């Protein structure tokens, strides 16, 4: 009876020891996984940050290029506007000259018909 009790006691103690070892291994593995998870999380955050900085840089460059393009277009429009203004001024002067010639011609006709 004592022998059976002793054997049972040894088996229980061995089972407890085995459970402690398994628990230790489990906690060790859990700690490794948590460390790995933290490293992966940190890596993902760093990658996201790099991508974000890269996209901001790309957007800044696109905005700069777009701004330069708009400046060129504005310069071209201003140049065309000035050219048209000069052309309109010349046409206006030519029309004024033609009107003056017609007035002089009419005056001459009036003078000729009255004389």
LINMOUR-V925007 format. One record per backbone hydrogen bond with DSSP energy under -1.0 kcal/mol. NH is the residue of the N-H (numbers start at 1). CO is the residue of the C=O. Records with the same first field share a line. If there is no record, write none. Layout:
NH = CO  CO
This chain:
5 = 1
6 = 2
7 = 3
8 = 4
9 = 5
10 = 6
11 = 7
12 = 8
13 = 9
14 = 10
15 = 11
16 = 12
17 = 13
18 = 14
19 = 15
20 = 16
21 = 17
22 = 18
23 = 19
24 = 20
25 = 21
26 = 22
27 = 23
28 = 24
29 = 25
30 = 26
31 = 27
32 = 28
33 = 29
34 = 30
35 = 31
36 = 32
37 = 33
38 = 34
39 = 35
40 = 36
41 = 37
42 = 38
43 = 39
44 = 40
45 = 41
46 = 42
47 = 43
48 = 44
49 = 45
50 = 46
51 = 47
52 = 48
53 = 49
54 = 50
55 = 51
56 = 52
57 = 53
58 = 54
59 = 55
60 = 56
61 = 57
62 = 58
63 = 59
64 = 60
65 = 61
66 = 62
67 = 63
68 = 64
69 = 65
70 = 66
71 = 67
72 = 68
73 = 69
74 = 70
75 = 71
76 = 72
77 = 73
78 = 74
79 = 75
80 = 76
81 = 77
82 = 78
83 = 79
84 = 80
85 = 81
86 = 82
87 = 83
88 = 84
89 = 85
90 = 86
91 = 87
92 = 88
93 = 89
94 = 90
95 = 91
96 = 92
97 = 93
98 = 94
99 = 95
100 = 96
101 = 97
102 = 98
103 = 99
104 = 100
105 = 101
106 = 102
107 = 103
108 = 104
109 = 105
110 = 106
111 = 107
112 = 108
113 = 109
114 = 110
115 = 111
